[in-house]
């Protein structure tokens, strides 16, 4: 495998929407709230998220060497290649590039601070780095001691999109955004829980504590389905209480797609049993489709509203 291909594999491109879509959501909400667009903020926000993503992915692989090696031994032919245990990249390179990515993430935030006089950009960057360090790195390692899923919920579903929103308007807390971030945060919890399904036995054997190892496969999936079901009614409440987001076309498309994916997840739930890795992969894909749809649909609607109002003022 060529060296570039090795790094592209290690950076797990298919997982990028997990951070890029919430980032885009925060950018569009900030643009809509301020009623002013900024290609500079969009590009620098992407750079910030990319370096943060590289830091998280690479150092997570470094922190999980033990359980990844154990999983390879337990299921030699049933799981996808692991970056370090399968020799795709040496652990020293993974560690060094992961640390450099964290430094670059902070440097982008310093550049934003200098250009926009937004001191909190640096504080946010450091907070994002610390959140992951608490998630997977010693001495805290919450992902090994229980609670990692809730840390991911706050980081991906709340903190990251709010950081991008704050680049536009600072520390404002619009009611609609706070409502949405509460829901996207809880939905991000389902992704974090589902990520542990394919590692249930290897995590348990390796002494890693997750909701799946604590509660088991069936209970974890019941929690996920309950969250999606309850969130649907809270989205309906959002549309009822926030009239500016209650356009009938947007609401209709949102509800129809949400119900379609909700039903799909319901059908896939019993199939994603312990060690059914392919079924778990499909199950997790549809969980991500629904979460990303929520982020992206509100992003597109905010962008359309911004463009309509912008050109309305110009014309």
C-alpha positions as CSV (number, residue, x, y, z in Angstrom):
1,X,0.0,0.0,0.0
2,X,1.5,3.4,-1.0
3,X,2.3,5.7,1.9
4,X,-0.4,8.3,0.9
5,X,-3.0,5.5,0.9
6,X,-1.9,4.4,4.3
7,X,-2.4,7.9,5.7
8,X,-5.8,8.2,4.0
9,X,-6.8,4.9,5.5
10,X,-5.6,6.0,9.0
11,X,-7.5,9.2,8.7
12,X,-10.7,7.3,8.1
13,X,-12.3,9.5,5.5
14,X,-15.7,7.9,5.8
15,X,-15.9,9.2,9.4
16,X,-15.2,12.8,8.4
17,X,-18.9,13.8,8.1
18,X,-19.2,13.0,11.8
19,X,-17.4,16.3,12.6
20,X,-17.7,18.2,9.3
21,X,-21.5,18.1,9.2
22,X,-22.0,19.6,12.7
23,X,-19.3,22.2,11.9
24,X,-21.2,23.2,8.7
25,X,-24.4,23.4,10.8
26,X,-22.7,25.8,13.2
27,X,-21.4,27.9,10.4
28,X,-24.8,28.2,8.7
29,X,-26.6,29.0,11.9
30,X,-24.0,31.7,12.6
31,X,-24.3,33.2,9.1
32,X,-28.1,33.2,9.4
33,X,-28.1,34.8,12.8
34,X,-25.5,37.5,11.9
35,X,-27.0,37.9,8.4
36,X,-23.5,38.1,7.0
37,X,-21.6,35.4,5.1
38,X,-17.8,34.8,5.3
39,X,-15.8,32.6,3.0
40,X,-12.8,33.3,5.3
41,X,-14.6,31.8,8.3
42,X,-15.9,28.9,6.3
43,X,-12.5,27.9,5.0
44,X,-10.7,28.4,8.3
45,X,-13.5,26.6,10.1
46,X,-12.9,23.7,7.8
47,X,-9.2,23.7,8.5
48,X,-9.8,23.8,12.3
49,X,-12.2,20.9,12.1
50,X,-9.9,18.9,9.8
51,X,-6.9,19.2,12.2
52,X,-9.2,18.4,15.1
53,X,-10.5,15.4,13.3
54,X,-6.9,14.1,12.5
55,X,-5.9,14.6,16.1
56,X,-8.9,12.7,17.4
57,X,-8.7,9.8,14.9
58,X,-4.9,9.2,15.1
59,X,-4.6,9.5,18.9
60,X,-7.6,7.4,19.4
61,X,-5.9,4.6,17.3
62,X,-2.8,5.1,19.5
63,X,-4.8,4.9,22.7
64,X,-6.6,1.8,21.5
65,X,-3.6,-0.3,20.5
66,X,-4.3,-2.8,23.2
67,X,-8.0,-3.5,22.5
68,X,-7.5,-3.3,18.7
69,X,-4.8,-5.9,18.9
70,X,-7.0,-8.0,21.1
71,X,-9.9,-7.7,18.7
72,X,-7.7,-8.7,15.8
73,X,-6.7,-11.9,17.7
74,X,-10.3,-12.7,18.7
75,X,-11.7,-12.1,15.2
76,X,-8.9,-12.4,12.7
77,X,-11.1,-12.5,9.6
78,X,-14.2,-10.6,10.7
79,X,-13.1,-7.0,11.3
80,X,-11.6,-4.3,9.2
81,X,-7.8,-3.6,9.3
82,X,-6.5,-1.7,12.3
83,X,-4.0,1.1,11.6
84,X,-1.3,0.1,14.2
85,X,-1.9,-3.6,15.0
86,X,-2.0,-4.5,11.3
87,X,1.2,-2.5,10.5
88,X,-0.4,0.0,8.2
89,X,1.5,2.8,10.1
90,X,4.0,2.6,13.0
91,X,2.7,3.8,16.3
92,X,5.4,6.5,16.6
93,X,4.3,8.2,13.4
94,X,0.6,8.0,14.4
95,X,1.5,9.6,17.8
96,X,3.7,12.4,16.3
97,X,1.2,13.4,13.5
98,X,-1.7,13.3,16.0
99,X,0.1,15.7,18.3
100,X,1.1,17.9,15.4
101,X,-2.5,18.0,14.3
102,X,-3.5,19.2,17.8
103,X,-0.9,22.0,17.5
104,X,-2.1,23.0,14.1
105,X,-5.7,23.1,15.4
106,X,-4.6,25.6,18.0
107,X,-2.6,27.6,15.5
108,X,-5.7,28.0,13.3
109,X,-7.6,29.3,16.3
110,X,-4.8,31.7,17.1
111,X,-5.0,33.0,13.5
112,X,-8.7,33.4,13.9
113,X,-8.1,35.3,17.2
114,X,-5.5,37.6,15.5
115,X,-7.7,38.3,12.4
116,X,-11.0,38.6,14.1
117,X,-10.0,39.5,17.7
118,X,-11.9,36.5,19.0
119,X,-10.0,35.4,22.1
120,X,-12.4,32.6,22.8
121,X,-11.4,30.9,19.6
122,X,-8.2,29.8,21.2
123,X,-10.0,28.8,24.4
124,X,-12.5,26.7,22.4
125,X,-9.7,25.0,20.5
126,X,-7.9,24.0,23.7
127,X,-11.3,22.9,25.2
128,X,-11.9,20.6,22.2
129,X,-8.5,19.1,22.6
130,X,-8.9,18.6,26.3
131,X,-12.3,17.0,25.8
132,X,-10.8,14.3,23.6
133,X,-7.8,13.9,25.9
134,X,-10.3,13.2,28.7
135,X,-12.1,10.8,26.4
136,X,-9.3,8.4,25.4
137,X,-5.9,9.4,26.9
138,X,-4.4,8.8,30.3
139,X,-4.8,9.7,33.1
140,X,-8.6,10.2,32.7
141,X,-9.5,7.8,29.8
142,X,-13.3,8.1,30.3
143,X,-13.9,5.9,27.3
144,X,-12.2,3.1,29.3
145,X,-13.9,3.9,32.6
146,X,-17.5,4.7,31.5
147,X,-18.8,8.1,30.4
148,X,-17.0,8.3,27.1
149,X,-20.2,8.3,25.1
150,X,-21.5,11.4,27.0
151,X,-18.2,13.2,26.4
152,X,-18.6,12.5,22.7
153,X,-22.2,13.7,22.9
154,X,-21.1,17.1,24.3
155,X,-18.1,17.4,22.0
156,X,-19.6,16.5,18.6
157,X,-23.3,17.4,19.1
158,X,-22.9,20.6,21.2
159,X,-19.4,22.1,21.6
160,X,-18.1,21.8,18.0
161,X,-21.2,23.3,16.2
162,X,-21.4,26.1,18.9
163,X,-17.7,26.9,18.3
164,X,-18.4,27.5,14.6
165,X,-21.6,29.5,15.4
166,X,-19.7,31.7,17.9
167,X,-17.1,32.7,15.2
168,X,-19.8,34.8,13.7
169,X,-21.7,36.3,16.6
170,X,-19.7,35.5,19.8
171,X,-21.3,34.2,22.9
172,X,-25.0,34.5,22.0
173,X,-27.5,31.9,23.1
174,X,-30.6,32.1,20.7
175,X,-33.5,30.0,22.0
176,X,-33.8,28.1,18.7
177,X,-30.1,27.2,18.6
178,X,-30.1,26.0,22.2
179,X,-33.1,23.9,21.5
180,X,-31.5,22.4,18.5
181,X,-28.1,21.8,20.2
182,X,-29.9,19.9,23.0
183,X,-31.4,17.6,20.4
184,X,-28.3,17.2,18.2
185,X,-26.3,16.5,21.4
186,X,-28.7,13.7,22.4
187,X,-28.7,12.3,18.8
188,X,-24.9,12.3,18.8
189,X,-25.1,10.1,21.9
190,X,-26.7,7.4,19.8
191,X,-23.8,7.4,17.4
192,X,-21.4,7.1,20.4
193,X,-23.3,4.2,21.8
194,X,-23.6,2.4,18.4
195,X,-19.8,2.7,17.9
196,X,-19.3,0.3,20.8
197,X,-21.5,-2.4,19.4
198,X,-18.9,-4.0,17.1
199,X,-16.3,-3.9,19.9
200,X,-18.5,-5.4,22.6
201,X,-16.6,-8.6,23.4
202,X,-13.1,-7.2,22.7
203,X,-13.8,-4.1,24.9
204,X,-15.1,-6.3,27.7
205,X,-12.1,-8.6,27.4
206,X,-9.7,-5.7,27.3
207,X,-11.2,-4.1,30.4
208,X,-12.8,-1.2,28.5
209,X,-16.1,0.1,30.0
210,X,-18.7,1.4,27.6
211,X,-22.5,1.4,27.7
212,X,-22.5,-1.6,25.5
213,X,-20.2,-3.6,27.8
214,X,-22.2,-2.5,30.8
215,X,-25.7,-3.0,29.5
216,X,-25.3,-5.5,26.6
217,X,-26.1,-5.3,22.9
218,X,-29.9,-5.4,23.2
219,X,-30.3,-2.8,25.9
220,X,-27.9,-0.4,24.1
221,X,-30.0,-0.7,20.9
222,X,-33.2,-0.1,22.9
223,X,-31.7,3.1,24.3
224,X,-30.8,4.2,20.8
225,X,-34.2,3.6,19.4
226,X,-35.9,5.3,22.4
227,X,-33.8,8.4,21.9
228,X,-34.7,8.6,18.2
229,X,-38.4,8.1,19.0
230,X,-38.4,10.7,21.7
231,X,-36.4,13.2,19.7
232,X,-38.9,13.0,16.9
233,X,-41.6,14.5,19.2
234,X,-39.2,17.1,20.4
235,X,-38.5,18.2,16.8
236,X,-42.3,18.5,16.3
237,X,-42.4,20.7,19.5
238,X,-39.6,22.8,18.0
239,X,-41.5,23.4,14.8
240,X,-44.6,24.3,16.7
241,X,-42.8,26.8,19.1
242,X,-40.3,28.3,16.6
243,X,-42.5,29.8,13.9
244,X,-39.5,31.1,11.8
245,X,-38.5,27.4,11.2
246,X,-42.0,26.2,10.5
247,X,-42.1,26.4,6.7
248,X,-44.3,23.6,5.4
249,X,-42.0,22.3,2.7
250,X,-39.0,22.1,5.1
251,X,-41.1,20.5,7.9
252,X,-42.7,18.0,5.5
253,X,-39.4,16.8,4.0
254,X,-37.8,16.7,7.5
255,X,-40.6,14.6,9.0
256,X,-40.9,12.2,6.0
257,X,-37.1,11.5,5.9
258,X,-36.9,11.2,9.7
259,X,-39.7,8.7,9.8
260,X,-38.2,6.7,6.9
261,X,-34.8,6.4,8.7
262,X,-36.5,5.8,12.0
263,X,-38.4,2.8,10.5
264,X,-35.2,1.6,8.8
265,X,-33.4,1.6,12.1
266,X,-36.3,-0.3,13.7
267,X,-36.0,-3.0,11.1
268,X,-32.2,-3.2,11.4
269,X,-32.1,-3.2,15.2
270,X,-32.7,-7.0,15.8
271,X,-30.2,-7.9,13.0
272,X,-27.3,-5.9,14.6
273,X,-26.7,-8.6,17.3
274,X,-23.4,-9.3,19.0
275,X,-20.6,-10.1,16.5
276,X,-22.8,-9.6,13.5
277,X,-20.3,-7.1,12.1
278,X,-21.8,-6.5,8.7
279,X,-25.3,-6.0,10.1
280,X,-23.9,-3.7,12.7
281,X,-22.1,-1.7,10.0
282,X,-25.4,-1.2,8.1
283,X,-27.2,-0.4,11.3
284,X,-24.7,2.3,12.3
285,X,-24.7,3.7,8.8
286,X,-28.4,4.5,9.0
287,X,-28.0,6.0,12.5
288,X,-25.4,8.3,11.0
289,X,-27.6,9.1,8.0
290,X,-30.4,10.2,10.3
291,X,-28.1,12.3,12.5
292,X,-26.3,13.9,9.5
293,X,-29.7,14.6,7.9
294,X,-30.8,16.5,11.0
295,X,-27.7,18.7,11.0
296,X,-27.6,19.2,7.2
297,X,-31.3,19.9,6.7
298,X,-31.2,22.7,9.3
299,X,-28.0,24.0,7.7
300,X,-29.5,24.1,4.2
301,X,-32.7,25.8,5.5
302,X,-30.6,28.4,7.4
303,X,-28.5,29.0,4.3
304,X,-31.6,29.4,2.1
305,X,-33.2,31.8,4.6
306,X,-30.0,33.8,4.7
307,X,-29.8,34.1,0.9
308,X,-33.4,35.0,0.5
309,X,-33.2,37.8,3.2
310,X,-29.7,38.9,1.8
311,X,-30.9,39.3,-1.8
312,X,-34.1,40.8,-0.5
313,X,-32.1,43.6,1.1
314,X,-29.8,44.1,-1.9
315,X,-32.6,44.2,-4.4
